[in-house]
Amino acid sequence: MPEDAVKFHQQDDDGRPGLADEPTVIERLLGHIDHQTTDLADTVWREPVEHYRSPERFQAELSKVMRRTPTPFCPSAALPRTGSYLARDAAMIPILAVRGADGQVRAFRNACRHRGAQVAEGHGCKAALACPYHGWTYGLDGRLRGIPHPDGFPGVDKAEHGLVPVGCFEANGIVFVTQDGEAKPDLDLIPDLIGEGWRFLGAGEQLIPANWKIVTEGVLEGYHIRSTHAETFFPRQYDNLNLVEAFGRGSRISYPYQNIERLRDAPPAERRTEPVMTQVYHLFPNAAVATFPTHRVLTIFEPLAIDRTVIVSYSLTRRPEGEEEQAAVRRGQDFVTKGTDEDRAMQSAVQRGLAANANSVFTFGLFEGAITRLHRNLAQVLGDRD
């Protein structure tokens, strides 16, 4: 088999995404099926187990990576109209995103400038943001609009007491936030993941007793499909058969379904990936968009502690709102949930296994190239390795 059909597909030399088009992805995967191969990384990676256990390393990941990197906060569709807001913790900092009257999404540190109470919780839609503690009120642009009994605050300048902004950018259907610094997402390196026509279905959270890297690693390889998903994903997919491609610091992993066989005789122009595979787009450092035939999910792996992660997920669909179509979406969601519950059990088991002190490193093989990219990029940002 030609070497370029089995090696990890890197980005183009100019740094732009090297993602193949749909017919090419399908052709490469059919080649893997025929030759019983899969994409291979260029090296084995050994990640020190101490990086999963060190409080100092954990704090560096938060402060030097997650808070300085433009990271996904929510899909644009979760903020559909003027006054729509969404509040949650990101990298352990309370953040609030809101769509203003001008259509722009802005993000702020979610703390009142009076006594620090959070001015919003969850998600909803409001004409203004009022602190529930003492009623200080802010406009959708974050400016302080009103102070109850203002005579009690002589000398307080409203212009200097607005909500504290953080960097906020919309790109390809995703709202990105940069908490510290001025880094912006490189639009040339972000695939069009959630474009026009995607409708927000809802959000969910799940607490996993595991380090955020262990949880993130679980979606970046197909080496575990047969063992972990013997009665869910495996009967419909393949064991250890993937296409792995790079874009910026991210990776796209294509997980084909067995119904890809029906496309063997289809003209290239008629070959579409969505019905015949799941594709996971890893958005460095701790987010992913996963595609399914009925819906898509934006997932953020938010660290709560060195051994606890909350998985924040946002589901979207572009299926019509009819009863039959929505029933199909629910069936798709339920099936995916069964498989991801199996992943969560394995991730929790890995975390518990750290206490055994059996490993000084975790060894990621040639089948696990997207995980290697995650750790290589973390090491470069943190200055651990060249």
Buried (B, 14 or more C-beta within 10 A) or exposed (E): EEEEBBBBBEBEEEEEBBBBEBBBBBBBBBBBBEEEBBBBBEEEBBBBBEBBBBEEBBEBBBBBBBBBBBBBBBBBBBBEEBBBBBBBBBBBBBBBBBBBEEEEBBBBBBBBBBEEEBBBEEBEEBEEBBBEEEEBBBBBBBEBBEBEEEEEBEEEEBEEBBBEEBBBBBBBBBBBBBBBEEBEBBEEBBBEBBEEEBBBBEBBEBEBBBBBBBBBBBBBBBBBBBEBBEEBBBEBBBBBBBBBBBBBBBBBBBBBBEEBEEBEEEEEEEBEBEEBBBBBBBBBBBBBBBBBBBBBBBBBBBBBEBBBBBBBBBBBBEBEEEEEEBEBBEEBBEBBBEBBEBBBEBBBEBBEEBEEEEEEEBEBBBBBBBBBBBBBBBBEBBEBEE
